[in-house]
Amino acid sequence: MSIFRSEEHVRNWTTANDQDLGAIVPLAQVWKLAKGWYADPRSRSWRPRSRDELQAVIRSAGLVGDFWELPN
């Protein structure tokens, strides 16, 4: 994941560096994903999440579509 100042900057960078354009997501949405994804591993109730649980976290951040599907 990389952070850019604008969509134009993303497109210029991917072109200049011969990279595929993945998904462009607002920082607020990335923050929503991060808060759901990174639980506190020091918590007594912490346990590794299943693929389906992680996929639910991604969906809860409003990220849907093929790009956001985790492998089985």
N, CA and C of each residue as an Amber inpcrd file, in Angstrom:
protein
   216
   0.8480000  -1.1550000   0.0000000   0.0000000   0.0000000   0.0000000
   0.9000000   1.2260000   0.0000000   0.5560000   2.1620000  -0.8310000
   1.2980000   3.4170000  -0.9160000   0.3210000   4.5750000  -0.7670000
   0.7940000   5.6580000  -0.2240000  -0.0410000   6.8450000  -0.0380000
   0.4340000   7.9170000  -1.0130000  -0.5350000   8.5150000  -1.7100000
  -0.2510000   9.5550000  -2.6940000  -1.0860000  10.7830000  -2.3870000
  -0.6680000  11.9200000  -2.9060000  -1.3790000  13.1730000  -2.6170000
  -2.6350000  13.3680000  -3.4570000  -2.7390000  12.6600000  -4.5800000
  -3.9150000  12.8140000  -5.4360000  -4.0220000  11.6130000  -6.3730000
  -5.1890000  11.4700000  -6.9680000  -5.3820000  10.3990000  -7.9460000
  -4.4590000  10.6070000  -9.1510000  -4.2740000  11.8420000  -9.5340000
  -3.3560000  12.1480000 -10.6420000  -1.9380000  11.6790000 -10.3130000
  -1.5070000  11.9090000  -9.0820000  -0.1710000  11.4810000  -8.6450000
  -0.0490000   9.9530000  -8.7290000  -1.0920000   9.2340000  -8.3180000
  -1.0890000   7.7660000  -8.4080000  -0.8990000   7.3350000  -9.8520000
  -1.6860000   7.9080000 -10.7250000  -1.6290000   7.5070000 -12.1390000
  -0.2670000   7.8490000 -12.7610000   0.2680000   8.9950000 -12.4450000
   1.5980000   9.3610000 -12.9530000   2.6680000   8.4070000 -12.4310000
   2.5960000   8.0720000 -11.1460000   3.6030000   7.1870000 -10.5470000
   3.5350000   5.7860000 -11.1460000   2.3100000   5.2470000 -11.3010000
   2.2010000   3.8910000 -11.8500000   2.7010000   3.8470000 -13.2930000
   2.4210000   4.8920000 -14.0510000   2.9100000   4.9490000 -15.4330000
   4.4270000   5.0500000 -15.4640000   4.9920000   5.9370000 -14.6620000
   6.4430000   6.1570000 -14.6500000   7.2100000   4.9400000 -14.1450000
   6.5730000   4.1410000 -13.2910000   7.2530000   2.9870000 -12.6930000
   6.7680000   1.6580000 -13.2500000   6.0380000   1.7170000 -14.3610000
   5.5430000   0.5190000 -15.0400000   4.8520000  -0.4360000 -14.0680000
   3.9440000   0.1130000 -13.2680000   3.1910000  -0.6680000 -12.2910000
   1.7220000  -0.7130000 -12.6840000   1.0520000  -1.7790000 -12.3130000
  -0.3880000  -1.8730000 -12.5320000  -1.1030000  -1.0050000 -11.5050000
  -2.1760000  -0.3920000 -11.9300000  -3.0020000   0.3860000 -11.0270000
  -3.9140000  -0.5710000 -10.2820000  -3.8190000  -0.5770000  -8.9710000
  -4.6560000  -1.4570000  -8.1550000  -5.9580000  -0.7700000  -7.8350000
  -6.1010000  -0.3240000  -6.6080000  -7.3110000   0.3860000  -6.1730000
  -6.8900000   1.7110000  -5.5620000  -7.6840000   2.7240000  -5.8110000
  -7.4520000   4.0370000  -5.2180000  -8.5230000   4.2210000  -4.1470000
  -8.0750000   4.3710000  -2.9020000  -8.9860000   4.4200000  -1.7630000
  -8.6740000   5.6550000  -0.9320000  -9.6980000   6.4000000  -0.5110000
  -9.4600000   7.5670000   0.3450000  -8.8140000   7.1480000   1.6790000
  -7.9880000   8.0100000   2.2100000  -7.2740000   7.7060000   3.4510000
  -8.2290000   7.3780000   4.5920000  -9.3640000   8.0430000   4.6790000
 -10.3380000   7.7580000   5.7420000 -10.8280000   6.3130000   5.6610000
 -10.9800000   5.7970000   4.4550000 -11.4260000   4.4140000   4.2820000
 -10.3000000   3.4430000   4.6460000  -9.0680000   3.7900000   4.3280000
  -7.9190000   2.9640000   4.7180000  -7.8410000   2.9030000   6.2460000
  -8.0820000   4.0390000   6.8990000  -8.0490000   4.0820000   8.3620000
  -9.1440000   3.1850000   8.9480000 -10.3260000   3.2010000   8.3480000
 -11.4190000   2.3390000   8.8020000 -11.0260000   0.8670000   8.6830000
 -10.3970000   0.5020000   7.5840000  -9.9120000  -0.8700000   7.4030000
  -8.8600000  -1.2080000   8.4550000  -7.9130000  -0.3160000   8.6750000
  -6.8250000  -0.5790000   9.6270000  -7.3590000  -0.7940000  11.0400000
  -8.3290000   0.0050000  11.4430000  -8.8880000  -0.1380000  12.7890000
  -9.5600000  -1.4960000  12.9710000 -10.2170000  -1.9760000  11.9360000
 -10.8470000  -3.2880000  12.0150000  -9.8750000  -4.4360000  11.8620000
  -8.8320000  -4.2210000  11.0910000  -7.8860000  -5.2940000  10.7720000
  -6.9090000  -5.5670000  11.9140000  -6.3880000  -4.5010000  12.5110000
  -5.3340000  -4.6540000  13.5090000  -5.9060000  -4.6460000  14.9160000
  -6.3850000  -5.8010000  15.3490000  -6.8630000  -5.9520000  16.7200000
  -5.6550000  -6.0140000  17.6560000  -5.8950000  -5.7830000  18.9160000
  -4.8170000  -5.7940000  19.9080000  -4.4440000  -7.2330000  20.2670000
  -3.2700000  -7.7230000  19.8360000  -2.8860000  -9.1060000  20.1310000
  -2.5680000  -9.3260000  21.6120000  -2.5060000  -8.2540000  22.3990000
  -2.2610000  -8.4070000  23.8360000  -3.5520000  -8.7020000  24.5900000
  -4.6830000  -8.5070000  23.9330000  -5.9700000  -8.7500000  24.5680000
  -6.1290000 -10.2370000  24.8850000  -6.7330000 -10.5480000  26.0220000
  -6.9570000 -11.9580000  26.4010000  -7.8620000 -12.6720000  25.4080000
  -8.7280000 -11.9230000  24.7410000  -9.6650000 -12.5420000  23.8080000
  -9.1060000 -12.6470000  22.3810000  -7.8720000 -12.1880000  22.1670000
  -7.3030000 -12.2150000  20.8190000  -7.0860000 -13.6370000  20.3460000
  -7.3800000 -13.8550000  19.0890000  -7.0690000 -15.1200000  18.4110000
  -6.9250000 -14.8060000  16.9340000  -6.1690000 -15.6060000  16.2070000
  -6.0630000 -15.3710000  14.7640000  -7.4510000 -15.4580000  14.1240000
  -7.6860000 -14.6370000  13.1320000  -8.9840000 -14.6380000  12.4440000
  -8.9560000 -15.5450000  11.2380000 -10.1010000 -16.0890000  10.9420000
 -10.2380000 -16.9200000   9.7440000 -10.2840000 -16.0310000   8.5030000
 -10.1500000 -16.6440000   7.3530000 -10.2270000 -15.9200000   6.0920000
 -11.5760000 -15.2130000   5.9730000 -12.6540000 -15.9010000   6.3540000
 -13.9900000 -15.2980000   6.2450000 -14.1470000 -14.1170000   7.1960000
 -13.5780000 -14.2030000   8.3860000 -13.6410000 -13.0820000   9.3270000
 -12.8710000 -11.8780000   8.7830000 -11.7030000 -12.1350000   8.2000000
 -10.9270000 -11.0430000   7.6210000 -11.6480000 -10.4390000   6.4200000
 -12.3010000 -11.2760000   5.6250000 -13.0560000 -10.7680000   4.4820000
 -14.1960000  -9.8760000   4.9670000 -14.8050000 -10.2300000   6.0940000
 -15.8750000  -9.4100000   6.6700000 -15.3410000  -8.0490000   7.1150000
 -14.1230000  -8.0170000   7.6410000 -13.5100000  -6.7470000   8.0420000
 -13.3190000  -5.8580000   6.8100000 -12.8500000  -6.4440000   5.7270000
 -12.6540000  -5.6940000   4.4810000 -13.9900000  -5.1310000   3.9900000
 -15.0130000  -5.9680000   3.9900000 -16.3440000  -5.5150000   3.5510000
 -16.8860000  -4.4220000   4.4620000 -16.6390000  -4.5310000   5.7670000
 -17.1630000  -3.5320000   6.7070000 -16.5330000  -2.1570000   6.4790000
 -15.3650000  -2.1380000   5.8390000 -14.7250000  -0.8720000   5.4930000
 -15.2380000  -0.3480000   4.1480000 -16.1850000  -1.0760000   3.5530000
 -16.7690000  -0.6410000   2.2890000 -15.9400000  -1.0190000   1.0750000
 -15.0330000  -1.9530000   1.2380000 -14.1570000  -2.3720000   0.1410000
 -14.6940000  -3.6710000  -0.4380000 -15.2310000  -3.5930000  -1.6400000
 -15.8540000  -4.7610000  -2.2770000 -15.3510000  -4.8970000  -3.7060000
 -15.5200000  -6.0590000  -4.2530000 -15.0980000  -6.3300000  -5.6260000
 -13.9480000  -7.3130000  -5.6740000 -13.6250000  -7.7460000  -6.8700000
 -12.5840000  -8.7630000  -7.0630000 -11.2450000  -8.3690000  -6.4420000
 -10.8750000  -7.1100000  -6.5570000  -9.5820000  -6.6550000  -6.0390000
  -9.4600000  -6.9480000  -4.5410000 -10.5700000  -6.8730000  -3.8100000
 -10.5590000  -6.9810000  -2.3520000 -10.8480000  -8.3870000  -1.8440000
 -10.9570000  -9.3610000  -2.7430000 -11.2310000 -10.7390000  -2.3260000
  -9.9360000 -11.4290000  -1.8970000  -9.9430000 -11.9710000  -0.6960000
  -8.7930000 -12.7270000  -0.2150000  -8.7680000 -14.0920000  -0.8650000
  -7.5940000 -14.6730000  -1.0470000  -7.5340000 -16.0140000  -1.6270000
  -8.1160000 -17.0530000  -0.6520000  -8.6280000 -18.1240000  -1.2100000
  -9.1640000 -19.2030000  -0.3610000  -8.0900000 -20.0410000   0.2380000
